[in-house]
């Protein structure tokens, strides 16, 4: 093994790409003695991408006591265009890895109604992988609840997709998932690694 000691490595003039390793390199190791690895702000590091944040821009009425997909239609950001905020309202990561996903649904019934139960869940390929249940005492006359669910899931990067659904049970009237730019009803994900 040979050792190169220098303060700066730069690419040759006229080239914008610097490669560390080539066809023979299978790993690049940073010694455990390195206390700080500085990456400039805004530089993609290979993890934490793709990532997205979307919210429901206006109130969505849903059927009582029925799982309904929440139509998070406004993107705050979508690093790799992996979230469909127009048709399917789903996240389809194009990079395999492990992802943290979070969904929140600001659920309500009519002001005079009692919201009996409010749930939010995340599904993977149409199958529930996480659910949060808010089940207040029916005598409390609660009419606003915000269940939140979060989970780490693995995605294959090609066909796996994730969606968020709400289930609301009210004593009467039409249940709703409330929307707005305050992000009380939101859905997000980001990659944490391979």
C-alpha positions in Angstrom: 0.0 0.0 0.0 1.3 3.4 -0.9 0.5 6.7 0.9 -0.2 10.1 -0.6 0.1 13.1 1.6 -1.3 16.4 0.3 -3.6 19.3 1.3 -5.6 19.6 -1.9 -6.8 17.3 -4.7 -8.3 19.0 -7.7 -9.4 17.9 -11.2 -7.5 19.0 -14.2 -8.3 22.2 -16.0 -11.3 21.9 -18.4 -12.9 19.0 -16.4 -15.7 19.4 -13.9 -15.6 15.9 -12.4 -13.1 14.4 -10.0 -13.2 10.7 -9.5 -11.9 8.9 -6.4 -11.5 5.3 -7.3 -12.1 3.7 -10.7 -12.7 0.1 -12.0 -10.5 -1.4 -9.3 -12.0 0.4 -6.3 -14.9 -1.3 -4.4 -14.8 0.9 -1.3 -13.4 4.2 -0.1 -12.6 4.3 3.6 -12.5 7.5 5.8 -10.2 6.8 8.8 -12.0 6.7 12.2 -9.6 9.4 13.4 -11.3 11.9 11.0 -13.4 14.0 13.4 -15.2 16.2 10.8 -16.2 15.6 7.2 -17.3 18.9 5.7 -19.9 18.8 2.9 -21.0 22.2 1.5 -24.6 23.2 2.1 -26.9 22.1 -0.7 -24.7 19.3 -1.9 -26.5 16.0 -2.4 -24.7 13.3 -0.3 -26.4 10.2 -1.7 -28.5 9.6 1.4 -31.5 11.5 2.5 -32.5 11.7 -1.2 -35.0 11.2 -2.7 -37.2 13.2 -0.2 -40.5 15.0 -0.4 -43.0 17.0 1.7 -46.5 17.5 0.6 -49.7 18.8 2.3 -53.4 18.9 1.7 -54.2 22.5 0.4 -57.9 22.5 1.2 -60.4 20.4 3.1 -61.2 16.9 1.8 -64.5 15.3 2.6 -64.4 11.6 3.1 -66.9 8.8 3.6 -67.7 8.0 7.2 -66.0 4.9 8.6 -64.2 4.1 5.4 -60.5 4.2 4.6 -59.9 7.0 2.1 -56.7 8.1 0.4 -55.7 11.6 1.4 -55.0 13.8 -1.6 -51.9 15.6 -0.5 -51.8 17.9 -3.5 -49.3 20.6 -2.8 -45.6 19.9 -2.7 -43.3 21.9 -0.4 -40.4 20.1 -2.1 -39.8 16.9 -4.1 -36.1 16.3 -4.7 -36.3 13.6 -7.4 -39.9 14.0 -8.7 -40.9 10.8 -6.9 -44.2 12.1 -5.3 -47.3 12.2 -7.5 -49.3 15.2 -6.3 -51.8 15.1 -9.2 -53.2 11.7 -9.9 -52.2 8.9 -7.5 -51.0 10.9 -4.5 -48.3 8.4 -3.8 -44.5 8.3 -3.2 -42.6 6.0 -5.5 -38.9 6.2 -4.6 -36.6 5.6 -7.5 -33.7 4.7 -5.3 -33.6 1.5 -3.3 -33.0 1.9 0.5 -34.6 2.5 3.8 -37.0 5.5 4.2 -38.6 7.3 7.1 -42.2 8.1 6.2 -44.6 10.3 8.2 -48.3 11.2 7.7 -50.6 13.4 9.7 -54.3 14.0 9.2 -56.1 16.9 10.8 -59.5 15.2 11.1 -62.8 16.8 11.9 -66.5 16.3 12.0 -69.1 19.0 12.0 -68.8 21.4 15.0 -71.9 20.0 16.7 -70.9 16.4 16.1 -68.8 14.1 18.2 -65.8 12.6 16.4 -65.8 9.1 17.6 -62.6 7.8 16.1 -59.8 9.1 13.8 -57.0 7.1 12.2 -54.3 7.7 9.8 -52.2 5.0 8.1 -49.3 4.5 5.7 -49.6 1.7 3.1 -46.9 0.1 1.0 -48.1 -1.3 -2.3 -51.7 -1.1 -0.9 -51.0 -3.0 2.3 -51.1 -1.2 5.7 -47.6 -1.0 7.3 -48.4 1.5 10.1 -51.4 3.0 11.7 -52.2 5.6 14.4 -55.5 5.6 16.1 -57.1 8.4 18.1 -60.1 7.1 20.0 -61.5 9.7 22.3 -64.2 9.2 24.9 -67.4 9.7 22.9 -68.8 11.9 25.7 -66.0 14.5 25.2 -67.6 16.1 22.2 -64.2 16.2 20.5 -64.5 17.4 16.9 -60.8 17.9 15.9 -58.2 15.2 16.1 -54.8 14.9 14.5 -53.4 11.4 14.5 -49.8 11.1 13.3 -48.0 8.0 12.1 -44.3 7.4 11.3 -42.4 4.3 10.2 -39.1 3.2 8.6 -39.7 1.0 5.5 -37.5 -0.5 2.9 -38.2 0.2 -0.8 -36.9 -1.5 -3.9 -36.6 1.7 -5.8 -38.6 0.6 -8.8 -42.1 -0.7 -8.0 -42.7 0.0 -4.3 -45.0 2.9 -3.5 -46.4 4.5 -0.4 -49.7 6.3 0.3 -51.5 7.8 3.3 -55.1 7.1 4.2 -57.6 8.5 6.7 -60.4 6.8 8.5 -62.9 8.9 10.5 -66.0 7.9 12.4 -68.4 10.7 13.4 -71.8 10.6 15.2 -73.4 12.4 12.2 -72.6 14.6 9.3 -69.6 14.5 6.9 -66.1 13.7 8.2 -63.3 15.8 6.8 -59.5 15.9 6.6 -58.7 19.6 6.9 -56.1 21.2 4.7 -54.1 24.4 4.6 -50.5 25.7 4.3 -50.0 25.2 8.1 -49.2 21.6 7.2 -51.4 20.1 9.8 -52.3 17.4 7.2 -49.1 16.4 5.6 -47.1 13.4 4.2 -43.4 13.2 3.8 -40.5 10.8 3.4 -36.7 10.8 3.1 -34.1 8.1 2.5 -31.8 7.3 5.4 -29.5 4.8 3.7 -29.2 1.6 1.7 
